[in-house]
């Protein structure tokens, strides 16, 4: 009797597993199709792009889109801005987050209780868009790249992840031994905490890179000069105004050529904006998983 029940359970498990695999495959295809479609459009001919006849694979294989896009000074400048902003913002964000998270992790310091309450209040409550805009303007940062970089460098949630990681992975006895050997607080942080916290540093670095590379709202609010726009803002405006403006006296061929150029740049811009995350994410996925697990640990 029990053997028959075990067989039925095994068969039901196999059916459930097969259904799960099918659902995962379907969901994966749904997620991948937009990426494949955009990539195919970027390698298709002008006629195929203008007629929207591409649905999966490129038609009339061509690299004219990349030639046109790479010759667009505005696009190249936007890519450079995104790279510079992301690198600078990530470096500052990691430094502030790690140092603040380390301060939160030290239970015996006299200001620890205040920092804990301060962090919780800042994580729950926010000044809002208008006070932040006024604050940026009063500091003289409006239309400066530092307004975009400094507007969200310290993440309280990431600092809490650092606090949890440091408390769970670095024993208090190690600090005591270093103190006996004559190491002060700064030396303990540099010589002990940082070398043993490379995993969490990598995690919050990835979070910061993804955040700043995909960010565009802060740039829209604080950057008035188009030459300072990052790639995401350039792409947003390109998608919203892909038809652009042209002289009413232009002939039909000139208009079609203009639209073709705009479409070329549009699809190549989308590819360039998603390529870094798509390429590097599979290799760095384990760090994201570790970040989620750290956030779920209860002290």
TAJO-V975136 format. One record per residue. RES is the residue in one small letter. SS is DSSP state (a for helix, b for strand, c for the rest). PSI is psi in radians with two decimals (NA if undefined). BURIAL is 1 if it has 9 or more other C-alpha atoms within 8 Angstrom, else 0. Layout:
RES/SS/PSI/BURIAL ; RES/SS/PSI/BURIAL
This chain:
x/c/-0.81/0 ; x/a/-0.62/0 ; x/a/-0.70/0 ; x/a/-0.70/0 ; x/a/-0.70/0 ; x/a/-0.66/0 ; x/a/-0.75/0 ; x/a/-0.73/0 ; x/a/-0.70/0 ; x/a/-0.75/0 ; x/a/-0.75/0 ; x/a/-0.64/0 ; x/a/-0.70/0 ; x/a/-0.72/0 ; x/a/-0.79/0 ; x/a/-0.71/0 ; x/a/-0.72/0 ; x/a/-0.77/0 ; x/a/-0.71/0 ; x/a/-0.77/0 ; x/a/-0.73/0 ; x/a/-0.77/0 ; x/a/-0.72/0 ; x/a/-0.74/0 ; x/a/-0.77/0 ; x/a/-0.78/0 ; x/a/-0.70/0 ; x/a/-0.75/0 ; x/a/-0.68/0 ; x/a/-0.69/0 ; x/a/-0.61/0 ; x/a/-0.48/0 ; x/a/-0.81/1 ; x/a/-0.65/0 ; x/a/-0.77/0 ; x/a/-0.69/1 ; x/a/-0.84/1 ; x/a/-0.73/1 ; x/a/-0.72/1 ; x/a/-0.72/1 ; x/a/-0.61/1 ; x/a/-0.38/1 ; x/c/0.16/1 ; x/c/2.88/1 ; x/c/2.87/1 ; x/a/-0.73/0 ; x/a/-0.68/0 ; x/a/-0.66/1 ; x/a/-0.79/1 ; x/a/-0.55/0 ; x/a/-0.07/0 ; x/c/0.71/0 ; x/c/-0.03/0 ; x/c/2.28/1 ; x/c/-0.37/0 ; x/c/-1.15/0 ; x/c/2.68/0 ; x/c/2.57/1 ; x/c/2.29/1 ; x/c/1.05/0 ; x/c/2.20/0 ; x/c/2.60/0 ; x/c/0.30/1 ; x/a/-0.58/1 ; x/a/-0.74/1 ; x/a/-0.60/1 ; x/a/-0.76/0 ; x/a/-0.78/1 ; x/a/-0.76/1 ; x/a/-0.29/1 ; x/c/-0.04/0 ; x/c/1.96/0 ; x/a/-0.60/0 ; x/a/-0.70/0 ; x/a/-0.79/1 ; x/a/-0.70/1 ; x/a/-0.67/1 ; x/a/-0.70/1 ; x/a/-0.78/1 ; x/a/-0.75/1 ; x/a/-0.77/1 ; x/a/-0.73/1 ; x/a/-0.80/1 ; x/a/-0.82/0 ; x/a/-0.76/1 ; x/a/-0.77/1 ; x/a/-0.83/1 ; x/a/-0.82/1 ; x/a/-0.68/1 ; x/a/-0.76/1 ; x/a/-0.81/1 ; x/a/-0.74/1 ; x/a/-0.76/1 ; x/a/-0.75/1 ; x/a/-0.87/0 ; x/a/-0.71/1 ; x/a/-0.76/1 ; x/a/-0.76/1 ; x/a/-0.72/0 ; x/a/-0.70/1 ; x/a/-0.64/1 ; x/a/-0.72/1 ; x/a/-0.65/1 ; x/a/-0.50/1 ; x/a/-0.34/1 ; x/c/1.84/0 ; x/c/-0.48/0 ; x/c/-0.01/0 ; x/c/2.58/0 ; x/c/-0.45/0 ; x/c/0.12/0 ; x/a/-0.74/1 ; x/a/-0.72/0 ; x/a/-0.76/0 ; x/a/-0.67/1 ; x/a/-0.84/1 ; x/a/-0.71/0 ; x/a/-0.74/0 ; x/a/-0.76/1 ; x/a/-0.72/1 ; x/a/-0.77/0 ; x/a/-0.54/1 ; x/a/-0.54/1 ; x/a/-0.73/0 ; x/c/2.57/0 ; x/c/2.60/0 ; x/c/-0.44/0 ; x/c/3.00/0 ; x/a/-0.79/0 ; x/a/-0.85/0 ; x/a/-0.65/0 ; x/a/-0.72/1 ; x/a/-0.76/1 ; x/a/-0.72/0 ; x/a/-0.77/0 ; x/a/-0.72/1 ; x/a/-0.77/1 ; x/a/-0.54/0 ; x/c/-0.07/0 ; x/c/0.40/0 ; x/c/-0.08/1 ; x/c/2.42/1 ; x/c/0.53/1 ; x/c/2.57/1 ; x/a/-0.40/1 ; x/a/-0.43/0 ; x/a/-0.70/1 ; x/a/-0.69/1 ; x/a/-0.76/1 ; x/a/-0.10/0 ; x/c/-0.32/0 ; x/c/0.67/0 ; x/c/-0.61/1 ; x/c/1.96/0 ; x/c/2.05/1 ; x/a/-0.67/1 ; x/a/-0.77/0 ; x/a/-0.62/1 ; x/a/-0.64/1 ; x/a/-0.65/1 ; x/a/-0.72/1 ; x/a/-0.75/1 ; x/a/-0.80/1 ; x/a/-0.76/1 ; x/a/-0.81/1 ; x/a/-0.75/1 ; x/a/-0.61/1 ; x/a/-0.30/0 ; x/a/-0.25/0 ; x/c/1.88/1 ; x/c/2.64/0 ; x/a/-0.49/0 ; x/a/-0.49/0 ; x/a/-0.70/0 ; x/a/-0.73/1 ; x/a/-0.72/0 ; x/a/-0.72/0 ; x/a/-0.65/1 ; x/a/-0.71/1 ; x/a/-0.62/0 ; x/c/-0.04/0 ; x/c/0.15/0 ; x/c/2.28/1 ; x/c/-3.05/0 ; x/a/-0.74/0 ; x/a/-0.74/0 ; x/a/-0.65/1 ; x/a/-0.70/1 ; x/a/-0.79/1 ; x/a/-0.74/1 ; x/a/-0.35/0 ; x/a/-0.96/1 ; x/a/-0.87/1 ; x/a/-0.84/1 ; x/a/-0.51/0 ; x/a/0.02/0 ; x/c/0.45/1 ; x/a/-0.56/0 ; x/a/-0.88/0 ; x/a/-0.55/1 ; x/a/-0.72/1 ; x/a/-0.67/1 ; x/a/-0.90/1 ; x/a/-0.45/1 ; x/a/-0.75/1 ; x/a/-0.73/1 ; x/a/-0.76/0 ; x/a/-0.71/1 ; x/a/-0.83/1 ; x/a/-0.73/1 ; x/a/-0.87/0 ; x/a/-0.56/1 ; x/a/-0.61/1 ; x/a/-0.04/0 ; x/c/2.43/1 ; x/c/-0.37/1 ; x/a/-0.79/0 ; x/a/-0.68/1 ; x/a/-0.69/1 ; x/a/-0.64/1 ; x/a/-0.68/0 ; x/a/-0.19/1 ; x/c/1.88/1 ; x/c/-0.49/0 ; x/c/2.12/0 ; x/a/-0.49/0 ; x/a/-0.26/0 ; x/a/0.00/1 ; x/c/2.43/1 ; x/c/3.09/1 ; x/a/-0.67/1 ; x/a/-0.66/1 ; x/a/-0.71/1 ; x/a/-0.76/1 ; x/a/-0.71/1 ; x/a/-0.83/0 ; x/a/-0.57/1 ; x/a/-0.71/1 ; x/a/-0.62/0 ; x/a/-0.50/0 ; x/c/0.88/0 ; x/c/-0.44/1 ; x/c/-0.36/0 ; x/c/-2.79/0 ; x/c/2.53/0 ; x/c/2.87/0 ; x/c/2.35/0 ; x/c/-0.36/0 ; x/c/-0.03/0 ; x/c/2.54/0 ; x/c/2.90/0 ; x/a/-0.70/0 ; x/a/-0.70/0 ; x/a/-0.69/0 ; x/a/-0.77/1 ; x/a/-0.64/0 ; x/a/-0.67/0 ; x/a/-0.79/0 ; x/a/-0.67/1 ; x/a/-0.75/1 ; x/a/-0.72/1 ; x/a/-0.71/1 ; x/a/-0.67/1 ; x/a/-0.90/1 ; x/a/-0.62/1 ; x/a/-0.90/1 ; x/a/-0.63/1 ; x/a/-0.64/1 ; x/a/-0.71/1 ; x/a/-0.73/1 ; x/a/-0.78/1 ; x/a/-0.61/0 ; x/a/-0.50/1 ; x/a/-0.30/0 ; x/a/-0.82/0 ; x/a/-0.77/0 ; x/a/-0.75/0 ; x/a/-0.67/0 ; x/a/-0.78/0 ; x/a/-0.38/0 ; x/a/-0.78/0 ; x/a/-0.57/0 ; x/a/-0.38/0 ; x/a/0.17/0 ; x/a/-0.61/0 ; x/a/-0.55/0 ; x/a/-0.65/1 ; x/a/-0.72/1 ; x/a/-0.75/0 ; x/a/-0.65/1 ; x/a/-0.71/1 ; x/a/-0.71/0 ; x/a/-0.68/0 ; x/a/-0.71/1 ; x/a/-0.35/0 ; x/c/-0.03/0 ; x/c/2.28/0 ; x/c/2.21/0 ; x/c/NA/0
